[in-house]
Amino acid sequence: MKRKPIYVETLIDTDMETLWRYTQSPELHEQWDLRFTSIQYCSEEEVYESSQKEVQRSASEASDQPINEAQHGLGEKNRPTEGDAQSPASQAQHSLDPKARPTESPTPIPNHEEPAAAGKTQRFLYRTRIGFGIEVKGEGRCRANKERADGSRLSVLEFSSDQSISLIRTGGGYWSYRQTDNGIAFSTRYDYQTRFGRLGALIDRLLFRPFFGYATAWSFDALKLWLEREISPAISIRRTVYHWTAVLLLAFLWLYQGVVPKLVASHTGELELIASMGWLTGQEEKALMLLGIMEVALAIATVVWHRRPVLYRTQSALLIALAGIAITAEPSLLLQPFSPVVVTAAMLGLCFYGGATLHLLPQASRCHRTPQNSRKSKKGGVSNALHL
């Protein structure tokens, strides 16, 4: 099944050195990138030990027998060498450096707050929490090139995960930094191979890859807001949660009001209320059904067009009109525990909050998802990505 690599590009009004630091320093990178919970630069020895611990943990979960290093090939004599047969994940890992084993004196670990040195391969470990206490771990290598002839910069990486729960087996890609008159054109292109055969490929194509692409684009826009407007990613995430809470609650109320008292249980008083107006004699049931369908449509529109301010203004006017008509036709409604005034006030508050939280939210659609030259790769897979 052919895979389409993920591509995201945005234009950020900042200088090259600042963007480089915010994207190449792990402690800054992990703040704005939704794909990672934690990124840690480390030495060859640390990566090796981390991978062996993961193998031991997986083996211990699959067997009740004690884990023995000699039994499972984890002893010193059984460490992989350059000529050994390797898994795809190990091949990606060892293809970056002819020395498969760490040296006795590993290179010093760079300060976590600083980018990796240009031209040198840097090992890293990453973790991503996916909820319910589940965490995906992996490793990779990256190399930064800060001295390109045209003034642009490039950072190339390969990554892999040995965890059986990780859909991604191996992958690779790049980050590109290109100076323009209006700022830095920051782009990424990456691809990966999946586990679980055809089922994994199908899940990736229908769900995981679209979500991963969206998360990448959203993260790029969050970075743009951080550098251009000084809005930290933590604030952007919090505002997004608040906004979607208001949107989903408002959509739920429209849906409930449209389905339950109008389409499912019209005998609860809605039909009598319309009949008491005397405007639609003989057509009360049809009118109630149309009103219910309209409110269901508003629920859908609230989710689909939640970024449009006119949506909240229109709904506010409609809520006030519906409440006014209901109270005019039946003033006794004001005395009921959940009168139209109470429900309308709550929905008006959600409309206000939904519209108020629109300003300066990260938006994936602001990023380009195809290269400027629209060149498409003829083959999928990590073989099309740049490698170290």
Secondary structure, DSSP 8 states (H G I E B T S, - for coil): -----EEEEEEE-S-HHHHHHHHHSHHHHHHH-TT-SEEEEE-HHHHHHHHHHHHHHHHHHH-SS---HHHHT-SGGGS--TTS---HHHHHHHTT-S--S--SS------TTS---TTSEEEEEEEEEEETTEEEEEEEEEEEE---TTS-EEEEEEEE---TT-SEEEEEEEEEEEEETTEEEEEEEEEEEESSHHHHHHHIIIIIHHHHHHHHHHHHHHHHHHHHH---HHHHHHHHHHHHHHHHHHHHHHHHHHHIIIII-GGGTHHHHHHHHTSSTT-HHHHHHHHHHHHHHHHHHHHHTTT-HHHHHHHHHHHHHHHHHHHHH-GGGGGSTT-HHHHHHHHHHHHHHHHHTTTT---GGGSBSS-TT----SS-SGGGS---
